[in-house]
């Protein structure tokens, strides 16, 4: 299993900077963009929540994130 601390550290750094918009690169290569809407703890793991400009919110498990940019 991948070390999820890298993603947790990137999210924490993003929050400390007061960032608003974030791009997450999914393990399958998709680039998902949106406004940072928060984090959620679920029984299956931690999720990052993004709100794109148009459309429904995106919830990504930390384990499915390859890289964060923002």
C-alpha positions as CSV (number, residue, x, y, z in Angstrom):
1,X,0.0,0.0,0.0
2,X,1.2,3.5,-0.8
3,X,2.3,5.9,1.9
4,X,-0.6,8.2,2.2
5,X,1.3,10.7,4.4
6,X,2.6,12.4,1.2
7,X,-1.0,13.3,0.3
8,X,-1.9,14.3,3.8
9,X,1.1,16.5,4.0
10,X,0.3,18.1,0.6
11,X,-3.3,18.8,1.8
12,X,-2.1,20.3,5.1
13,X,0.4,22.5,3.2
14,X,-2.3,23.6,0.8
15,X,-4.6,24.5,3.8
16,X,-1.8,26.4,5.6
17,X,-1.3,28.5,2.5
18,X,-5.0,29.3,2.4
19,X,-5.3,27.8,-1.1
20,X,-8.7,27.8,-2.8
21,X,-8.4,25.8,-6.0
22,X,-6.8,22.4,-6.3
23,X,-6.0,19.9,-9.0
24,X,-5.8,16.2,-8.2
25,X,-4.2,13.7,-10.5
26,X,-6.0,10.4,-10.2
27,X,-4.0,7.1,-10.3
28,X,-5.5,6.5,-13.7
29,X,-4.2,9.8,-15.0
30,X,-7.3,11.9,-15.0
31,X,-6.8,15.5,-13.8
32,X,-9.7,16.6,-11.6
33,X,-10.0,20.3,-10.7
34,X,-12.1,22.3,-8.4
35,X,-12.4,24.4,-5.3
36,X,-11.2,22.7,-2.1
37,X,-14.4,21.9,-0.2
38,X,-12.9,19.9,2.7
39,X,-12.0,16.4,3.9
40,X,-14.1,13.5,5.0
41,X,-13.3,10.5,7.1
42,X,-15.1,7.4,5.9
43,X,-14.9,3.7,7.0
44,X,-13.0,3.0,3.8
45,X,-10.5,5.8,4.2
46,X,-10.0,9.6,4.0
47,X,-11.5,11.6,1.1
48,X,-10.7,14.9,-0.5
49,X,-13.7,16.9,-1.6
50,X,-13.6,19.2,-4.6
51,X,-16.3,21.4,-6.0
52,X,-15.8,22.0,-9.7
53,X,-17.2,25.3,-11.2
54,X,-20.1,23.4,-12.9
55,X,-21.3,20.0,-11.7
56,X,-21.4,17.8,-8.7
57,X,-18.8,17.6,-6.0
58,X,-15.9,15.2,-6.5
59,X,-14.8,12.9,-3.7
60,X,-11.5,11.2,-4.0
61,X,-10.0,8.7,-1.6
62,X,-6.5,9.6,-0.7
63,X,-5.3,6.2,-1.9
64,X,-6.6,7.1,-5.4
65,X,-4.6,10.4,-5.7
66,X,-1.3,10.2,-7.4
67,X,-0.4,13.9,-7.0
68,X,-1.9,17.2,-5.9
69,X,-1.2,20.6,-7.5
70,X,-2.6,23.9,-6.3
